[in-house]
Amino acid sequence: MKNKLSRKAEDYMEAIFNVSQRKGYARIKDISKELGVQPPSVVEMVKKLSNGDYVDYKRYEGVFLTPKGEEVGRVVKDRHDTLKAFLIFIGVPEKLADKDACTMEHHLHSKTVEQVKNLVRFIDEGPANPEWLGHFETFCDTGEHQCNKMNEIRRAKSEQRSKAARHITATE
């Protein structure tokens, strides 16, 4: 996104994008409901976004994204969805993940979001229950890394084999 919008403006762009995707258009009352703000606040921001060539606002017809506005809305929504999916993967409850993703989406560098998106895709496209994800859940519950336990078990077995081998060599 070449033109830097405020966090608030990005939230409006995402809301307009979401409503438009569902209904094919967005009205002031739809945006108001989506964001939980009063209609006069929506009208004020829509006028600013219209001046920036992000939306076309026709008072009795609705709010329509321009190509520039659609790109911004799509990018902000993609960032939000990516971060929310990541937070859910690491065990954050969905409602909190949605709220935190909304905060994070405005502050992370695009390269950071891209890498998080790659990780989410990697997890999503991998096996249904990857072993390491189970290890992470165990770690969250117990504070202990399961791999450390496995290494201790392997080390103990290796020591037992070494003792047995020394014993066999000593008795020959």
C-alpha positions in Angstrom: 0.0 0.0 0.0 1.7 3.1 -1.2 -0.4 5.7 0.6 -0.1 5.3 4.3 -3.5 5.4 6.0 -4.1 5.7 9.7 -5.0 2.6 11.7 -8.6 3.9 11.9 -8.8 4.5 8.2 -7.5 0.9 7.6 -10.1 -0.5 9.9 -12.8 1.3 7.9 -11.3 0.1 4.6 -11.4 -3.5 6.0 -15.0 -3.1 7.2 -16.1 -1.7 3.8 -14.3 -4.5 2.1 -15.9 -7.2 4.3 -19.4 -5.8 3.9 -19.0 -5.3 0.2 -17.8 -8.9 -0.1 -20.9 -10.2 1.7 -23.6 -7.9 0.2 -22.0 -6.5 -3.0 -22.3 -3.0 -1.6 -21.9 -1.2 1.7 -24.3 1.3 3.3 -23.4 3.6 6.1 -25.5 1.6 8.6 -23.7 -1.7 7.5 -20.3 -0.1 8.1 -21.5 1.4 11.4 -22.7 -2.1 12.6 -19.5 -3.8 11.4 -17.3 -1.4 13.4 -19.6 -0.7 16.3 -19.5 3.1 15.8 -22.2 5.7 15.2 -23.3 6.5 11.6 -22.1 10.1 11.8 -18.5 8.9 12.4 -18.8 6.6 9.4 -20.0 9.4 7.2 -17.1 11.6 8.3 -14.5 8.9 7.5 -16.2 7.9 4.3 -15.9 11.5 3.1 -12.2 11.5 3.9 -11.7 8.1 2.1 -13.6 9.5 -0.8 -11.3 12.5 -1.0 -8.4 10.1 -1.0 -9.9 8.2 -3.9 -10.4 5.0 -1.9 -14.2 4.9 -2.1 -17.1 6.4 -4.1 -19.8 7.6 -1.7 -23.3 8.3 -3.1 -25.5 9.5 -0.3 -28.6 7.4 -1.0 -26.9 4.5 -2.9 -24.0 3.5 -0.6 -20.2 3.2 -0.4 -18.3 1.6 -3.2 -14.6 0.7 -3.2 -12.5 2.1 -6.0 -9.8 -0.2 -7.4 -7.3 1.5 -5.1 -9.7 1.1 -2.1 -10.4 -2.6 -2.9 -6.6 -3.3 -3.0 -6.2 -1.7 0.5 -9.2 -3.5 1.9 -8.0 -6.8 0.5 -4.5 -6.3 1.9 -5.7 -5.3 5.4 -8.2 -8.3 5.5 -5.4 -10.7 4.4 -3.1 -9.4 7.1 -5.9 -9.8 9.7 -6.8 -13.3 8.6 -3.2 -14.4 8.5 -2.5 -13.1 12.0 -5.7 -14.5 13.4 -5.0 -17.9 12.0 -1.4 -17.8 13.5 -2.7 -16.8 16.9 -5.3 -19.6 16.8 -2.6 -22.1 15.9 -0.6 -21.2 19.0 -3.6 -21.7 21.2 -5.1 -18.2 21.6 -8.9 -18.3 21.9 -10.6 -17.3 18.7 -12.3 -14.1 20.0 -9.1 -12.9 21.6 -7.1 -13.9 18.4 -9.5 -11.8 16.3 -9.1 -8.8 18.6 -5.3 -9.1 18.8 -5.0 -9.6 15.0 -6.9 -6.3 14.6 -4.2 -4.6 16.7 -1.2 -6.3 15.2 -2.3 -6.0 11.5 -1.5 -2.2 11.6 2.0 -2.4 13.1 3.9 -5.3 11.6 6.2 -4.9 8.6 4.9 -6.5 5.4 7.8 -9.0 5.4 6.9 -10.1 8.9 3.3 -10.7 7.9 4.5 -12.6 4.8 6.6 -14.9 6.9 3.8 -15.5 9.4 1.6 -16.2 6.4 4.1 -18.7 5.1 4.2 -20.4 8.5 0.4 -20.6 8.6 0.3 -22.1 5.1 3.0 -24.6 6.1 1.1 -25.7 9.1 -2.2 -25.7 7.3 -1.0 -27.7 4.3 1.0 -30.2 6.5 -0.3 -33.3 8.2 -3.5 -33.0 10.2 -1.8 -33.4 13.6 1.9 -32.7 13.2 3.9 -34.1 16.1 5.6 -30.8 16.9 2.3 -29.0 17.3 1.3 -31.6 19.9 4.7 -31.0 21.6 3.9 -27.3 21.6 0.6 -27.9 23.3 2.3 -30.1 25.9 4.9 -27.4 26.4 2.1 -24.8 26.9 0.4 -27.0 29.5 3.5 -28.2 31.4 6.3 -25.7 30.6 8.5 -28.6 29.6 9.7 -29.4 26.1 8.9 -32.9 25.1 12.0 -33.1 23.0 14.1 -32.7 26.1 12.3 -35.6 27.7 12.9 -37.7 24.5 16.6 -36.8 24.5 16.8 -37.8 28.2 15.2 -41.2 27.4 17.5 -41.7 24.4 20.6 -40.7 26.5 19.5 -43.2 29.2 19.0 -46.0 26.7 22.3 -45.2 25.1 24.0 -45.4 28.5 22.3 -48.7 29.2 23.6 -50.1 25.9 27.1 -48.8 26.6 27.1 -50.5 30.0 25.8 -53.7 28.5 28.4 -53.6 25.8 31.2 -53.0 28.4 29.8 -55.8 30.5 29.8 -58.2 27.5 33.4 -57.1 26.6 34.6 -57.5 30.2 33.2 -61.0 30.5 34.7 -62.3 27.3 
